[in-house]
Amino acid sequence: MSLAGSNILVIGANGVLGSQIAQLLMQRGAQVIGTARANETAGSMPAGLAQALLLDLESDQSIETLVNYVMTSNIKLDGIVVASGLVAFGSVSDTPSAVAQRLMVVNHLAPSKVISGLLGRLAESQNEPFVASISGVVAEKIFPGMAAYVTSKTAHSTWLKALALEARRAGIRVVDARPGHTETGLAGRAIFGTAPAFAQGMTAEHVATVIVNALEQGLKDLPSEAF
Ligand SMILES: NC(=O)c1ccc[n+]([C@@H]2O[C@H](COP(=O)([O-])OP(=O)(O)OC[C@H]3O[C@@H](n4cnc5c(N)ncnc54)[C@H](OP(=O)(O)O)[C@@H]3O)[C@@H](O)[C@H]2O)c1
């Protein structure tokens, strides 16, 4: 697809990967609507966004407000990139169910709800519309000590596969990006537990570039080995 002149929503545009992706998309001529969870964190969204919005994935009201805003305004949408997410560490027996529930909401249920709510607008696009979401290598390989994260990401990856089958008829491409460990500091922001010692990860710039190249080139999947 041609990114020049396209309109793309980036969820989590203030995060390390999300802001890099948003910047690359803008450099290639896209108009980007970015979201951040709250005013306090919105300052790290990149400059030059077409619109900067708030979206708290843990609030049904916030999700409804965003979806209604896009669906009832004349905003065009050619793509959605989900770059939001939370991580937690801990064994199956140590991880509180409230933590597992929060990861399932933020990493899977809430972004799925946003995507579902906006599919109608994407289907109107004449520019090879897409949905891209960053699940991660954990959707391919189970690591011990992070079952809640792995489970939420695997659920989202499976949901994306189902969406890909259903959205194909509407001409919407669905890309499940599954990068391995990336040096964004995410592990240090875990909502529970402590990260194990990871080997040196990839740079955020590299991972963001692979994702944006794939969107431009029309690729339909981004397995871990693509990074
Ligand atoms: N880093 C890695 O090694 C790696 C590897 C594979 C996959 N991934 C995935 O890549 C995605 C981006 O991660 P990152 O490394 O760039 O981490 P990051 O910098 O911490 O970004 C996380 C993003 O998620 C947003 N977020 C968290 N809770 C939210 C909520 N309730 N509502 C709305 N937004 C929320 C954050 O917004 P606020 O700051 O406003 O809270 C931030 O924009 C995540 O899904 C992660 O699981 C990362």
The ligand as a MOL file (V3000), in Angstrom:
LIG
                    3D

  0  0  0     0  0            999 V3000
M  V30 BEGIN CTAB
M  V30 COUNTS 48 52 0 0 0
M  V30 BEGIN ATOM
M  V30 1 N 9.6650 -4.3190 24.2750 0
M  V30 2 C 9.6370 -5.5920 23.9260 0
M  V30 3 O 10.5690 -6.3810 24.2010 0
M  V30 4 C 8.4500 -6.1430 23.1790 0
M  V30 5 C 8.5800 -7.3520 22.4790 0
M  V30 6 C 7.4720 -7.8600 21.8170 0
M  V30 7 C 6.2690 -7.1910 21.8620 0
M  V30 8 N 6.1710 -6.0160 22.5520 0 CHG=1
M  V30 9 C 4.8820 -5.3370 22.5970 0
M  V30 10 O 4.9790 -4.0960 21.9480 0
M  V30 11 C 3.9870 -3.2070 22.4890 0
M  V30 12 C 4.6840 -1.8690 22.8160 0
M  V30 13 O 5.6060 -2.0730 23.8690 0
M  V30 14 P 6.8430 -1.1080 24.1840 0
M  V30 15 O 8.0030 -1.9980 24.3830 0
M  V30 16 O 6.9090 0.0090 23.2010 0 CHG=-1
M  V30 17 O 6.4480 -0.5830 25.6380 0
M  V30 18 P 6.0370 0.8500 26.1860 0
M  V30 19 O 6.9910 1.8830 25.7440 0
M  V30 20 O 5.8590 0.6720 27.6530 0
M  V30 21 O 4.6320 1.1310 25.5010 0
M  V30 22 C 3.4540 0.6200 26.0440 0
M  V30 23 C 2.3060 1.4670 25.5380 0
M  V30 24 O 1.0880 0.8840 26.0340 0
M  V30 25 C 0.2810 1.9310 26.5350 0
M  V30 26 N -0.6610 1.4810 27.5460 0
M  V30 27 C -0.4370 0.7550 28.6530 0
M  V30 28 N -1.5790 0.6140 29.3550 0
M  V30 29 C -2.5420 1.2640 28.6500 0
M  V30 30 C -3.9280 1.5020 28.8560 0
M  V30 31 N -4.5830 1.0500 29.9320 0
M  V30 32 N -4.6010 2.2210 27.9270 0
M  V30 33 C -3.9620 2.7160 26.8410 0
M  V30 34 N -2.6550 2.5340 26.5980 0
M  V30 35 C -1.9600 1.8120 27.4960 0
M  V30 36 C 1.2790 2.9110 27.1390 0
M  V30 37 O 0.6580 4.1480 27.3260 0
M  V30 38 P 0.9050 5.0180 28.6540 0
M  V30 39 O 2.3850 5.2620 28.7260 0
M  V30 40 O 0.1050 6.2360 28.3580 0
M  V30 41 O 0.4070 4.2070 29.8060 0
M  V30 42 C 2.3450 2.9130 26.0500 0
M  V30 43 O 1.9540 3.7640 25.0050 0
M  V30 44 C 3.4090 -3.9260 23.7040 0
M  V30 45 O 2.2030 -4.5560 23.3370 0
M  V30 46 C 4.4350 -5.0060 24.0130 0
M  V30 47 O 3.8830 -6.1000 24.6790 0
M  V30 48 C 7.2400 -5.4600 23.1850 0
M  V30 END ATOM
M  V30 BEGIN BOND
M  V30 1 1 1 2
M  V30 2 2 2 3
M  V30 3 1 2 4
M  V30 4 1 4 5
M  V30 5 2 4 48
M  V30 6 2 5 6
M  V30 7 1 6 7
M  V30 8 2 7 8
M  V30 9 1 8 9
M  V30 10 1 8 48
M  V30 11 1 9 10
M  V30 12 1 9 46
M  V30 13 1 10 11
M  V30 14 1 11 12
M  V30 15 1 11 44
M  V30 16 1 12 13
M  V30 17 1 13 14
M  V30 18 2 14 15
M  V30 19 1 14 16
M  V30 20 1 14 17
M  V30 21 1 17 18
M  V30 22 2 18 19
M  V30 23 1 18 20
M  V30 24 1 18 21
M  V30 25 1 21 22
M  V30 26 1 22 23
M  V30 27 1 23 24
M  V30 28 1 23 42
M  V30 29 1 24 25
M  V30 30 1 25 26
M  V30 31 1 25 36
M  V30 32 1 26 27
M  V30 33 1 26 35
M  V30 34 2 27 28
M  V30 35 1 28 29
M  V30 36 1 29 30
M  V30 37 2 29 35
M  V30 38 1 30 31
M  V30 39 2 30 32
M  V30 40 1 32 33
M  V30 41 2 33 34
M  V30 42 1 34 35
M  V30 43 1 36 37
M  V30 44 1 36 42
M  V30 45 1 37 38
M  V30 46 2 38 39
M  V30 47 1 38 40
M  V30 48 1 38 41
M  V30 49 1 42 43
M  V30 50 1 44 45
M  V30 51 1 44 46
M  V30 52 1 46 47
M  V30 END BOND
M  V30 END CTAB
M  END
